[in-house]
Amino acid sequence: MTRSSRRSFLKTSVLGSASIVGASGSIIESTQAQSMSKQSSIELKANEISQKLFSDDGLAIPIATKPTVSSLAKELDRTMVLGGGGEYYIAWYCGFFHGLYEAGLDMANMPEMVVGTSAGSYMGSSLLSGEFYRLRTEFDFFGKFPEIFSKMAPLATPNISQMRADKVNMSATDGSVETRRTIGAAALAADNKLNSDRIEKLAALLTGDSKTSWPPKRMYTTGIDCYTGERLVVGQQTAKKNNIALAHGAAASSSLPGVAGPTLLGQRYVMDGGICSNPAHVDLVAGSKRALVITLTDGVTGAILTTIPHPIAQNIKDVEATGTKVKWIVAGTPVGINLLDPKQIEGALRTGYGRAKVEASKIKEFWA
């Protein structure tokens, strides 16, 4: 289905939502019938059609709403979760992991699994593909790198359709599937072409190029289906099945409504993975022995890119309830910062680098 036809269909139909019981017996969300009583016959039919057509792509993994062991992580020891936060946080991550490398921590090989969302999808993909190691050794890290980064991620004046998507996203008061679908409809209706092209180039810079194959290690990027509101997860197997390049997976995960994308993954248009109430998708590492979780905010204070409530502390408690030991690092941001402003890149690089000096020994101890 073309993007224009999907947009037209969105005007007349939305999918429902549901709950299903996972293997552990806990309730996990899906996209069927949370509000069946509100659905018209065409909505019910659309839901049936969508579920049938997309059931085999393997991308949809319901978000756990209760402590649930993840099938992706249950036999693993060290896992890592990298949350999102715009250009500022990509730069912070670059400085942070540059500092960890200097401290003797090879973060491309220590974690057995990495879950990346938005900015975290860029960083995780860059680490596991080996591209970040090349960048940090070939560039003047605090000189030329910020200049190149800034040129690829300029701050643009939004048009009306972008403003609508942004304002809808920043009006959300809950993370329900219905809310995600509404934001997704606005995202699909926004003219983001210029910004989207730049996002793809930035993804290629950090991950290699648009044809880079998925890392053999367990790298997962996340996103939200604009049409159904489902959580989508891309790993090596589903990337191969749906012909998704690494840079494309990272770009989709950072397709912020009104700024970039939506990005086509397989046959689904996808927006930023942070547009939900489990913004770092920590449930995907539940059941691993140890999980290092790094987020920009604590979910309550600091700069935000959506007003959907982010109960990160509770998300982490649910992971800990499965037996996983969690080390949570909150990066934090300066007051009043614009997370999308490339002028913040150089400062963010240095802030992340400085934070690495504080956290390196603690991470070594945690994963020893």
C-alpha positions as CSV (number, residue, x, y, z in Angstrom):
1,M,0.0,0.0,0.0
2,T,1.4,3.4,-0.9
3,R,1.9,6.1,1.7
4,S,-0.9,8.2,0.2
5,S,-3.4,5.4,0.2
6,R,-2.5,4.5,3.8
7,R,-3.2,8.2,4.8
8,S,-6.6,8.1,3.0
9,F,-7.5,4.9,4.8
10,L,-6.6,6.5,8.1
11,K,-9.2,9.1,7.6
12,T,-12.0,6.4,7.8
13,S,-10.6,3.6,10.0
14,V,-8.5,2.9,13.0
15,L,-7.6,-0.4,14.6
16,G,-8.7,-1.6,17.9
17,S,-6.5,-2.8,20.7
18,A,-6.5,-5.9,22.9
19,S,-4.9,-7.8,25.7
20,I,-3.4,-11.3,25.4
21,V,-1.9,-13.6,28.0
22,G,1.8,-14.3,27.6
23,A,3.6,-17.5,28.2
24,S,4.3,-16.6,31.8
25,G,0.6,-15.9,32.4
26,S,1.0,-12.2,32.7
27,I,-1.0,-9.7,30.7
28,I,0.6,-8.0,27.7
29,E,-0.9,-5.5,25.4
30,S,-1.8,-6.1,21.7
31,T,-3.8,-4.1,19.2
32,Q,-7.2,-5.8,19.4
33,A,-10.2,-4.7,21.3
34,Q,-9.3,-2.7,24.4
35,S,-12.3,-0.7,23.4
36,M,-14.4,-3.2,21.4
37,S,-17.6,-1.5,22.4
38,K,-16.5,1.7,20.7
39,Q,-15.6,0.1,17.4
40,S,-17.7,0.3,14.3
41,S,-18.1,-2.6,11.9
42,I,-15.5,-1.2,9.5
43,E,-13.0,-0.8,12.4
44,L,-13.5,-4.4,13.4
45,K,-13.1,-5.5,9.8
46,A,-10.0,-3.3,9.4
47,N,-8.5,-4.9,12.5
48,E,-9.2,-8.4,11.1
49,I,-7.6,-7.5,7.8
50,S,-4.5,-6.0,9.3
51,Q,-3.9,-8.8,11.7
52,K,-4.2,-11.4,8.9
53,L,-2.0,-9.5,6.4
54,F,0.8,-8.6,8.8
55,S,0.9,-11.6,11.1
56,D,3.9,-13.2,9.4
57,D,6.4,-10.3,9.3
58,G,7.5,-11.0,12.9
59,L,7.9,-7.3,13.8
60,A,5.2,-6.8,16.4
61,I,6.1,-7.7,20.0
62,P,3.4,-6.6,22.5
63,I,4.7,-4.4,25.3
64,A,4.7,-6.2,28.7
65,T,2.5,-4.4,31.2
66,K,3.3,-6.8,34.0
67,P,6.6,-8.5,35.0
68,T,7.2,-10.9,32.1
69,V,10.4,-12.7,31.1
70,S,11.4,-11.8,27.6
71,S,11.9,-14.6,25.1
72,L,14.7,-12.5,23.6
73,A,16.8,-12.3,26.8
74,K,15.9,-15.1,29.2
75,E,19.1,-17.1,28.7
76,L,21.5,-14.1,28.5
77,D,23.9,-12.7,31.1
78,R,24.8,-9.0,30.2
79,T,22.2,-6.9,28.3
80,M,22.1,-3.2,27.6
81,V,19.2,-0.8,27.0
82,L,19.8,2.7,25.4
83,G,16.9,5.1,25.4
84,G,16.2,8.1,23.2
85,G,16.5,11.9,23.3
86,G,17.2,13.6,20.0
87,E,20.4,14.9,18.6
88,Y,21.5,16.0,22.0
89,Y,21.4,12.5,23.3
90,I,23.1,11.0,20.3
91,A,26.0,13.3,20.9
92,W,26.0,12.6,24.7
93,Y,26.1,8.9,23.9
94,C,29.1,9.4,21.5
95,G,31.0,11.2,24.2
96,F,30.0,8.7,26.8
97,F,31.1,5.6,24.9
98,H,34.2,7.4,23.7
99,G,35.1,7.8,27.3
100,L,34.2,4.2,28.2
101,Y,36.5,3.0,25.4
102,E,39.3,5.1,26.9
103,A,38.6,3.5,30.3
104,G,39.1,0.0,28.8
105,L,35.5,-0.9,28.4
106,D,34.7,-2.4,24.9
107,M,31.0,-1.8,24.8
108,A,30.7,-3.4,21.4
109,N,31.5,-6.8,22.8
110,M,30.6,-6.8,26.5
111,P,26.8,-6.8,26.2
112,E,25.2,-10.0,24.7
113,M,22.2,-8.0,23.6
114,V,21.4,-4.3,23.0
115,V,18.0,-2.7,22.8
116,G,18.1,0.8,21.2
117,T,15.3,3.3,20.9
118,S,15.6,6.6,18.9
119,A,19.0,8.1,19.8
120,G,19.8,4.7,21.5
121,S,19.1,2.9,18.2
122,Y,21.8,4.9,16.5
123,M,24.4,4.4,19.3
124,G,23.7,0.7,19.7
125,S,23.8,0.0,16.0
126,S,27.0,2.1,15.7
127,L,28.7,0.2,18.5
128,L,27.7,-3.3,17.4
129,S,28.5,-2.7,13.7
130,G,32.0,-1.5,14.6
131,E,31.4,1.9,13.0
132,F,31.7,3.9,16.2
133,Y,35.2,2.5,16.8
134,R,36.2,3.7,13.3
135,L,34.7,7.1,13.8
136,R,36.4,7.7,17.2
137,T,39.8,6.7,15.8
138,E,39.6,8.4,12.4
139,F,38.1,11.8,13.4
140,D,39.2,14.6,15.8
141,F,36.5,13.6,18.2
142,F,36.0,17.0,19.8
143,G,36.9,18.9,16.7
144,K,35.8,17.8,13.3
145,F,33.2,15.3,14.5
146,P,30.8,17.9,16.0
147,E,31.1,19.9,12.8
148,I,30.1,17.0,10.6
149,F,27.3,15.9,12.9
150,S,25.8,19.5,13.0
151,K,25.8,19.7,9.2
152,M,23.9,16.4,8.9
153,A,21.3,17.4,11.6
154,P,20.4,21.0,11.1
155,L,17.5,22.6,12.9
156,A,14.7,23.4,10.3
157,T,11.7,25.7,10.6
158,P,8.6,23.4,10.7
159,N,5.8,23.7,8.1
160,I,2.1,23.6,9.1
161,S,1.7,19.8,8.8
162,Q,4.8,19.3,10.9
163,M,3.5,21.6,13.5
164,R,0.3,19.7,13.7
165,A,2.1,16.4,14.2
166,D,4.3,17.9,16.9
167,K,1.4,19.6,18.7
168,V,-0.7,16.4,18.7
169,N,2.3,14.4,20.1
170,M,2.9,17.1,22.7
171,S,-0.8,17.0,23.7
172,A,-0.8,13.3,24.7
173,T,-1.8,12.5,28.3
174,D,-1.6,8.7,28.1
175,G,0.2,6.0,26.2
176,S,-2.7,3.9,25.1
177,V,-2.8,2.3,21.7
178,E,-5.5,4.7,20.7
179,T,-3.3,7.7,21.6
180,R,-0.4,6.2,19.6
181,R,-2.6,5.7,16.6
182,T,-3.8,9.3,16.7
183,I,-0.2,10.5,16.9
184,G,0.7,8.1,14.1
185,A,-2.0,9.5,11.9
186,A,-0.6,13.0,12.4
187,A,2.9,11.7,11.7
188,L,1.8,10.1,8.5
189,A,0.1,13.3,7.4
190,A,3.2,15.5,8.0
191,D,5.5,16.6,5.2
192,N,8.9,15.7,6.7
193,K,10.8,14.9,3.5
194,L,13.7,17.3,4.0
195,N,14.4,16.4,7.6
196,S,13.9,12.7,6.9
197,D,16.6,12.7,4.2
198,R,19.0,14.2,6.7
199,I,18.1,11.7,9.3
200,E,18.9,8.9,6.9
201,K,22.3,10.4,6.2
202,L,23.0,10.7,9.9
203,A,22.0,7.1,10.4
204,A,24.4,6.1,7.6
205,L,27.2,8.1,9.1
206,L,26.8,6.3,12.5
207,T,26.1,2.8,11.3
208,G,28.2,2.6,8.1
209,D,25.8,3.0,5.2
210,S,22.3,2.2,4.2
211,K,23.3,-1.3,3.0
212,T,25.1,-2.3,6.2
213,S,23.9,-5.7,7.3
214,W,22.5,-6.3,10.7
215,P,25.1,-7.1,13.4
216,P,25.5,-10.8,14.1
217,K,25.2,-9.9,17.8
218,R,21.7,-9.3,19.2
219,M,21.0,-5.7,18.3
220,Y,17.3,-4.7,18.4
221,T,15.8,-1.4,17.4
222,T,12.2,-0.4,18.3
223,G,9.5,1.7,16.8
224,I,5.7,2.2,16.8
225,D,3.5,1.3,13.9
226,C,1.7,4.5,12.9
227,Y,-1.4,2.7,11.8
228,T,-1.9,0.0,14.4
229,G,-0.1,1.6,17.4
230,E,1.8,-1.7,17.9
231,R,5.4,-1.9,19.2
232,L,7.7,-3.1,16.5
233,V,11.1,-4.7,17.2
234,V,13.7,-5.3,14.5
235,G,16.5,-7.8,15.1
236,Q,18.8,-9.8,12.8
237,Q,16.2,-12.4,11.8
238,T,13.3,-10.0,11.2
239,A,15.6,-7.5,9.4
240,K,16.6,-10.2,7.0
241,K,13.0,-11.4,6.5
242,N,11.7,-7.9,5.8
243,N,14.8,-6.6,4.0
244,I,15.6,-3.9,6.6
245,A,19.2,-2.4,6.5
246,L,20.7,-1.4,9.8
247,A,20.7,2.3,9.1
248,H,17.1,2.1,8.1
249,G,16.1,0.4,11.3
250,A,17.9,3.2,13.3
251,A,16.3,5.9,11.3
252,A,12.8,4.4,11.8
253,S,13.3,4.2,15.6
254,S,14.1,8.0,15.6
255,S,11.3,9.1,13.3
256,L,9.9,11.7,15.6
257,P,6.4,12.9,14.6
258,G,6.6,16.3,12.9
259,V,10.4,16.1,12.5
260,A,11.3,13.0,10.5
261,G,9.7,10.0,8.8
262,P,7.6,8.0,9.3
263,T,10.0,5.3,7.9
264,L,8.9,2.3,6.0
265,L,10.0,-1.0,7.6
266,G,8.9,-3.9,5.5
267,Q,5.3,-2.8,4.7
268,R,4.7,-0.8,7.9
269,Y,5.2,3.0,8.4
270,V,7.0,3.5,11.7
271,M,7.5,6.4,14.1
272,D,9.8,7.0,17.0
273,G,10.0,4.1,19.5
274,G,9.7,6.5,22.4
275,I,6.1,7.3,21.6
276,C,4.7,4.9,24.2
277,S,4.7,4.4,28.0
278,N,7.7,2.1,28.0
279,P,10.0,4.5,26.1
280,A,13.2,2.6,26.5
281,H,11.5,-0.8,26.0
282,V,13.3,-2.3,29.0
283,D,10.8,-5.2,29.1
284,L,12.7,-6.7,26.2
285,V,15.7,-7.5,28.5
286,A,13.6,-8.9,31.4
287,G,15.0,-12.3,32.5
288,S,18.6,-11.6,31.6
289,K,21.0,-11.8,34.5
290,R,22.2,-8.2,34.4
291,A,20.9,-5.2,32.5
292,L,22.6,-1.8,32.1
293,V,19.9,0.7,31.3
294,I,20.8,4.3,30.2
295,T,18.1,6.9,29.7
296,L,18.1,10.6,29.2
297,T,15.6,11.4,31.9
298,D,14.1,9.6,34.9
299,G,10.7,9.9,33.2
300,V,9.6,12.8,35.4
301,T,12.2,15.6,35.1
302,G,14.2,16.9,32.3
303,A,13.7,17.6,28.6
304,I,11.1,15.5,26.7
305,L,10.1,14.8,23.1
306,T,6.5,13.6,23.9
307,T,4.1,14.3,26.7
308,I,3.1,10.6,26.9
309,P,3.8,9.7,30.6
310,H,7.1,7.8,30.9
311,P,7.0,5.6,34.1
312,I,10.6,4.4,33.6
313,A,11.1,3.7,37.2
314,Q,8.1,1.3,37.2
315,N,9.2,-0.2,33.9
316,I,12.5,-1.1,35.6
317,K,10.9,-2.4,38.7
318,D,8.9,-4.8,36.5
319,V,12.1,-6.0,34.9
320,E,13.8,-6.5,38.3
321,A,10.7,-8.5,39.4
322,T,11.7,-11.1,36.8
323,G,15.0,-11.6,38.6
324,T,17.1,-9.3,36.4
325,K,19.7,-7.1,38.3
326,V,19.5,-3.6,36.8
327,K,22.0,-0.7,36.8
328,W,20.2,2.4,35.7
329,I,22.1,5.5,34.6
330,V,20.1,8.7,34.0
331,A,22.1,11.1,31.7
332,G,20.1,14.3,32.6
333,T,20.0,17.5,30.5
334,P,20.7,21.2,31.1
335,V,17.6,23.2,32.0
336,G,15.7,24.6,28.9
337,I,17.7,22.7,26.3
338,N,16.3,22.0,22.8
339,L,17.1,18.3,22.2
340,L,17.0,18.8,18.5
341,D,19.3,21.8,18.2
342,P,22.7,20.9,16.6
343,K,24.3,23.8,18.5
344,Q,24.1,21.6,21.6
345,I,26.2,18.8,20.0
346,E,29.6,19.8,21.1
347,G,28.5,20.5,24.7
348,A,26.7,17.2,24.8
349,L,29.8,15.3,23.6
350,R,31.9,16.7,26.4
351,T,29.2,16.2,29.0
352,G,28.8,12.5,28.0
353,Y,32.6,12.1,28.0
354,G,32.8,13.5,31.5
355,R,30.1,11.3,32.7
356,A,31.9,8.2,31.4
357,K,34.8,9.0,33.8
358,V,32.3,8.8,36.7
359,E,30.5,5.6,35.5
360,A,33.3,3.5,34.0
361,S,34.5,1.8,37.2
362,K,30.9,1.2,38.3
363,I,30.0,-0.5,35.0
364,K,33.1,-2.6,35.2
365,E,32.1,-3.8,38.7
366,F,28.5,-4.4,37.6
367,W,29.5,-6.6,34.7
368,A,32.5,-8.2,36.3
